[in-house]
């Protein structure tokens, strides 16, 4: 699964969504795979879920929910719903999710280096000493 290995395809999907308004007529059909996969995979990547074949069963419904939420947001804000406005919003969301996933990985890598425990000294670490209250 190339999408799982190359997050650059998610960036291409975000750009495709943003450029949907400039495509004439039926040529917008090429945006459909990006519309169904890119927002969902980027959101799953942000959450730290592995992008594998089973993730398709989650990524497509997540994308559809994001599409509906974006359409409702545009409707509530009185912005005309069209390929330009919806594509820009979904492309921006995909890009934000993708950048957020990289930031999460970066901070997790830095935090992982700061919170490492020193190696355990073993059972001698808990040895009791007679001078500190142990009765003989």
C-alpha positions in Angstrom: 0.0 0.0 0.0 1.9 3.0 -1.3 -0.2 5.6 0.6 0.9 4.0 3.9 4.5 4.2 3.0 4.6 7.6 1.3 2.8 10.4 3.1 3.8 12.7 0.2 0.8 11.2 -1.6 -1.4 12.7 1.1 0.1 16.1 0.3 -0.7 15.5 -3.4 -4.2 14.6 -2.4 -4.5 17.8 -0.4 -3.3 19.8 -3.4 -5.7 18.0 -5.7 -8.6 18.8 -3.4 -7.6 22.5 -3.3 -7.3 22.7 -7.1 -10.6 21.0 -7.8 -12.2 24.3 -8.7 -9.9 24.9 -11.6 -10.7 21.6 -13.2 -13.4 21.8 -15.9 -16.6 19.8 -15.8 -16.2 16.0 -15.7 -12.5 16.1 -15.3 -13.2 16.7 -11.6 -13.8 12.9 -11.3 -10.0 12.5 -10.9 -10.4 14.3 -7.5 -12.7 11.6 -6.2 -10.0 9.2 -4.9 -8.3 12.1 -3.1 -11.7 13.2 -1.7 -12.5 9.7 -0.4 -9.0 8.8 1.0 -6.8 11.8 1.7 -8.7 13.5 4.6 -9.4 10.1 6.3 -5.9 8.8 6.1 -4.4 12.1 7.2 -6.8 12.1 10.2 -5.8 8.5 11.1 -2.2 9.4 10.7 -2.7 12.3 13.1 -4.2 10.0 15.6 -1.2 7.6 15.3 -3.1 4.8 13.7 -1.1 2.6 11.3 -2.1 3.1 7.6 -2.5 -0.4 6.3 -5.0 -2.3 4.2 -7.5 -2.5 7.0 -7.3 1.3 7.5 -9.3 1.7 4.2 -12.4 0.4 6.0 -11.9 3.3 8.5 -10.4 6.0 6.2 -13.3 6.2 3.8 -16.1 6.6 6.4 -13.9 9.1 8.2 -13.4 11.1 5.0 -17.2 11.0 4.4 -17.9 12.3 7.9 -15.3 15.1 7.3 -16.9 16.0 4.0 -20.3 16.2 5.6 -19.0 18.3 8.5 -17.2 20.6 6.1 -20.3 21.0 4.0 -22.3 21.8 7.2 -19.7 24.3 8.3 -19.8 26.1 4.9 -23.6 26.1 5.0 -23.7 27.6 8.5 -21.2 30.2 7.7 -23.2 31.2 4.5 -20.4 30.3 2.1 -21.8 29.0 -1.2 -21.1 25.3 -1.4 -19.2 24.4 -4.5 -16.1 22.6 -5.6 -13.9 25.5 -4.9 -15.0 26.2 -1.3 -15.4 22.5 -0.3 -12.1 21.5 -2.0 -10.2 24.3 -0.4 -11.6 23.5 3.1 -11.0 19.7 2.7 -7.5 20.3 1.2 -6.6 22.6 4.1 -7.9 20.1 6.6 -5.9 17.4 5.0 -2.8 19.5 5.1 -3.3 20.5 8.7 -3.8 16.9 9.7 -0.7 15.9 7.8 1.4 18.7 9.4 -0.1 17.8 12.8 0.9 14.1 12.4 4.5 15.1 11.6 4.6 17.5 14.6 3.2 14.7 16.8 5.9 12.3 15.6 8.6 15.0 16.2 7.4 15.7 19.7 7.0 12.1 20.5 10.6 11.4 19.4 11.9 14.3 21.5 9.8 13.3 24.5 10.9 9.7 24.2 14.5 10.7 24.6 13.8 12.8 27.7 11.8 10.3 29.7 14.0 7.2 29.4 14.5 5.3 32.6 18.0 4.4 33.7 18.7 0.6 33.5 17.5 -1.2 36.6 20.2 -2.3 39.1 18.3 -5.5 39.7 17.2 -7.1 43.0 20.0 -5.5 45.0 18.3 -2.2 44.5 15.7 -3.1 47.2 18.1 -4.5 49.8 17.3 -3.6 53.3 19.9 -2.4 55.7 19.9 -3.2 59.4 20.8 0.4 60.3 17.5 1.7 58.9 14.9 -0.1 61.0 15.4 -3.7 60.2 15.3 -5.9 63.4 17.7 -8.7 63.8 
